[in-house]
Amino acid sequence: MQDEYAEEYSSNESKGWKTISKNLFFVAAGLVMLYFGSNWLVEAAIIIARTFGVSELVIGLTIVAAGTSMPEVATSIVAAMKGEGDISAGNVIGSNIFNILGVLGVAAATTPESIPVAVNIIRFDLPIAIFAAVVTIPVFIVDNYISRYDGLIFFSYFVFYNVLVVMRALSNPSVPMLESFLYAYIPLTFFIFVALAARYLWKRRKSASP
């Protein structure tokens, strides 16, 4: 482990104050641009959404959620392109844990009143969030990596979910048709993930047995 760390992070670059100051400047500049960029993105998206008469819950589940997660998207993409898969996956998982326990916990602890939770979140969005966590388990088991195919499936879940949320908010007549499709598509892809994971574990167990 120490040899791997030394090989990965050893560098001949000077560690003097000049290098440290430069890195701190880039971090500070990035945080400033991140603050203003996120505000502009979220505010513009909220104005557009309210123009179409979409509720604040829908805005929070789609536009605001995507806007505040853009830094994680950028970080994960850069880490993945540099071959730092642990950073890419850890960034997403750690962020989800922090958002649920840290952000929600601090918000609830500091607000003068309790945070109301809409019934739709408990009946629909919360089960989707639980599924999003569960579906990663069989994917991580198979060779301990996420393939492009897995990524496309995950992204399709995200697209279909957002489309369904917006269509429901707008009372679109095509909602039942989309729901019927998702009731078939999501279990099918999930069971494929489970089958691949079970096949991998069986082959590994078979090869390990004398």
C-alpha positions as CSV (number, residue, x, y, z in Angstrom):
1,M,0.0,0.0,0.0
2,Q,2.8,2.4,0.9
3,D,4.7,1.5,-2.4
4,E,1.5,2.1,-4.4
5,Y,1.0,5.5,-2.7
6,A,4.6,6.5,-3.3
7,E,4.4,5.6,-6.9
8,E,1.1,7.4,-7.4
9,Y,1.9,10.6,-5.7
10,S,5.7,10.9,-5.8
11,S,6.7,14.0,-7.7
12,N,9.9,16.0,-8.3
13,E,7.8,19.3,-8.1
14,S,9.0,21.7,-5.5
15,K,6.9,21.8,-2.4
16,G,7.8,25.4,-1.5
17,W,5.5,28.2,-0.6
18,K,5.3,29.3,-4.3
19,T,3.7,26.0,-5.3
20,I,1.5,25.9,-2.2
21,S,0.3,29.5,-2.8
22,K,-0.5,28.8,-6.4
23,N,-2.6,25.8,-5.5
24,L,-4.4,27.7,-2.8
25,F,-5.1,30.5,-5.3
26,F,-6.6,28.0,-7.8
27,V,-8.7,26.4,-5.0
28,A,-10.0,29.9,-3.9
29,A,-10.7,31.0,-7.5
30,G,-12.5,27.7,-8.1
31,L,-14.7,28.1,-5.0
32,V,-15.6,31.7,-6.0
33,M,-16.5,30.7,-9.6
34,L,-18.4,27.7,-8.2
35,Y,-20.5,29.9,-5.9
36,F,-21.5,32.4,-8.5
37,G,-22.0,29.8,-11.2
38,S,-24.2,27.6,-9.0
39,N,-26.3,30.6,-8.0
40,W,-26.8,31.7,-11.6
41,L,-27.6,28.2,-12.8
42,V,-30.2,27.6,-10.0
43,E,-31.8,31.0,-10.1
44,A,-32.2,30.9,-13.9
45,A,-33.6,27.4,-13.8
46,I,-36.1,28.3,-11.1
47,I,-37.4,31.3,-13.1
48,I,-37.8,29.1,-16.2
49,A,-39.5,26.3,-14.2
50,R,-41.9,28.7,-12.4
51,T,-42.8,30.3,-15.8
52,F,-44.2,26.9,-16.8
53,G,-46.1,26.6,-13.5
54,V,-44.0,23.8,-12.0
55,S,-44.1,23.3,-8.2
56,E,-41.2,24.0,-5.8
57,L,-40.9,20.3,-5.1
58,V,-40.3,19.5,-8.7
59,I,-37.8,22.3,-8.9
60,G,-35.9,20.9,-5.9
61,L,-36.0,17.3,-7.3
62,T,-34.8,18.3,-10.7
63,I,-33.3,21.7,-11.4
64,V,-31.9,22.5,-8.0
65,A,-30.6,19.0,-7.4
66,A,-28.8,18.9,-10.8
67,G,-27.5,22.4,-10.3
68,T,-26.0,21.8,-6.9
69,S,-24.5,18.5,-8.1
70,M,-22.7,20.0,-11.1
71,P,-19.4,20.3,-9.1
72,E,-19.6,16.6,-8.3
73,V,-20.2,15.8,-12.0
74,A,-17.1,17.8,-13.0
75,T,-15.0,16.2,-10.2
76,S,-16.1,12.7,-11.0
77,I,-15.5,13.1,-14.8
78,V,-12.0,14.6,-14.3
79,A,-11.1,11.9,-11.8
80,A,-12.4,9.1,-14.1
81,M,-10.5,10.5,-17.1
82,K,-7.3,10.6,-15.1
83,G,-7.8,7.0,-14.0
84,E,-8.6,7.9,-10.4
85,G,-11.7,5.6,-10.0
86,D,-11.6,5.7,-6.2
87,I,-11.9,9.4,-6.2
88,S,-14.7,9.4,-8.7
89,A,-16.8,6.8,-6.9
90,G,-15.9,8.0,-3.4
91,N,-16.9,11.6,-4.4
92,V,-20.4,10.5,-5.3
93,I,-21.0,8.1,-2.4
94,G,-19.5,10.5,0.2
95,S,-21.5,13.4,-1.2
96,N,-24.8,11.4,-1.0
97,I,-24.0,10.5,2.6
98,F,-23.1,14.1,3.5
99,N,-26.2,15.5,1.7
100,I,-28.6,13.2,3.6
101,L,-27.0,13.2,7.0
102,G,-25.0,16.5,7.0
103,V,-26.9,19.0,4.9
104,L,-30.4,17.8,5.9
105,G,-29.3,17.3,9.5
106,V,-27.8,20.8,9.8
107,A,-30.8,22.4,8.0
108,A,-33.3,20.7,10.4
109,A,-31.2,21.5,13.4
110,T,-30.9,25.2,12.6
111,T,-34.4,26.0,11.2
112,P,-36.8,27.7,13.6
113,E,-39.5,25.2,12.6
114,S,-39.5,21.6,11.5
115,I,-38.9,20.9,7.8
116,P,-42.1,19.6,6.2
117,V,-41.8,16.5,4.0
118,A,-44.2,16.2,1.1
119,V,-46.2,12.9,0.9
120,N,-45.1,12.5,-2.7
121,I,-41.5,12.2,-1.5
122,I,-42.3,9.4,0.9
123,R,-44.4,7.5,-1.6
124,F,-42.4,8.0,-4.8
125,D,-39.1,9.8,-4.6
126,L,-37.7,8.2,-1.4
127,P,-38.2,4.6,-2.8
128,I,-36.4,5.8,-6.0
129,A,-33.5,7.1,-3.9
130,I,-33.3,3.8,-2.1
131,F,-33.3,1.9,-5.4
132,A,-30.6,4.1,-6.7
133,A,-28.4,3.0,-3.9
134,V,-29.3,-0.6,-4.0
135,V,-28.8,-1.0,-7.8
136,T,-25.1,-0.1,-7.4
137,I,-24.4,-3.1,-5.1
138,P,-24.5,-5.8,-7.8
139,V,-22.7,-3.5,-10.2
140,F,-19.8,-2.9,-7.8
141,I,-19.5,-6.6,-7.1
142,V,-18.7,-7.5,-10.8
143,D,-15.0,-7.1,-11.1
144,N,-15.2,-4.0,-8.8
145,Y,-15.6,-1.5,-11.6
146,I,-18.4,0.4,-13.4
147,S,-18.4,-0.1,-17.1
148,R,-19.6,2.3,-19.8
149,Y,-22.7,0.0,-20.2
150,D,-23.4,0.4,-16.5
151,G,-23.0,4.1,-16.7
152,L,-25.4,4.4,-19.6
153,I,-28.0,2.4,-17.7
154,F,-27.6,4.6,-14.6
155,F,-27.9,7.8,-16.7
156,S,-31.0,6.4,-18.3
157,Y,-32.6,5.9,-14.9
158,F,-31.8,9.6,-14.1
159,V,-33.3,10.8,-17.4
160,F,-36.5,8.8,-17.1
161,Y,-36.9,9.8,-13.5
162,N,-36.7,13.5,-14.3
163,V,-38.9,13.2,-17.3
164,L,-41.5,11.4,-15.2
165,V,-41.4,14.0,-12.4
166,V,-41.9,16.9,-14.9
167,M,-44.6,15.0,-16.8
168,R,-46.5,14.3,-13.6
169,A,-46.2,18.0,-12.5
170,L,-47.6,19.1,-15.8
171,S,-50.4,16.4,-15.8
172,N,-49.2,15.0,-19.1
173,P,-51.5,12.3,-20.5
174,S,-48.5,10.2,-21.5
175,V,-47.6,9.6,-17.8
176,P,-49.3,6.1,-17.6
177,M,-47.5,5.0,-20.7
178,L,-44.1,6.0,-19.4
179,E,-44.8,4.4,-16.0
180,S,-45.7,1.1,-17.7
181,F,-42.5,1.2,-19.7
182,L,-40.5,1.9,-16.5
183,Y,-42.2,-0.9,-14.6
184,A,-40.7,-3.2,-17.2
185,Y,-37.4,-1.5,-18.0
186,I,-36.2,-0.9,-14.4
187,P,-36.7,-4.5,-13.0
188,L,-35.3,-6.0,-16.2
189,T,-32.1,-4.0,-16.1
190,F,-31.8,-4.5,-12.3
191,F,-32.2,-8.3,-12.6
192,I,-29.5,-8.3,-15.3
193,F,-27.2,-6.6,-12.9
194,V,-28.0,-9.2,-10.2
195,A,-27.6,-12.1,-12.7
196,L,-24.2,-10.8,-13.8
197,A,-23.1,-10.4,-10.2
198,A,-24.3,-13.9,-9.3
199,R,-22.5,-15.3,-12.3
200,Y,-19.3,-13.6,-11.4
201,L,-19.4,-14.7,-7.8
202,W,-20.2,-18.3,-8.9
203,K,-17.2,-18.4,-11.3
204,R,-14.9,-16.9,-8.7
205,R,-16.0,-19.5,-6.1
206,K,-15.6,-22.3,-8.6
207,S,-12.1,-21.2,-9.6
208,A,-11.1,-20.9,-5.9
209,S,-12.3,-24.4,-5.0
210,P,-9.7,-27.2,-5.3
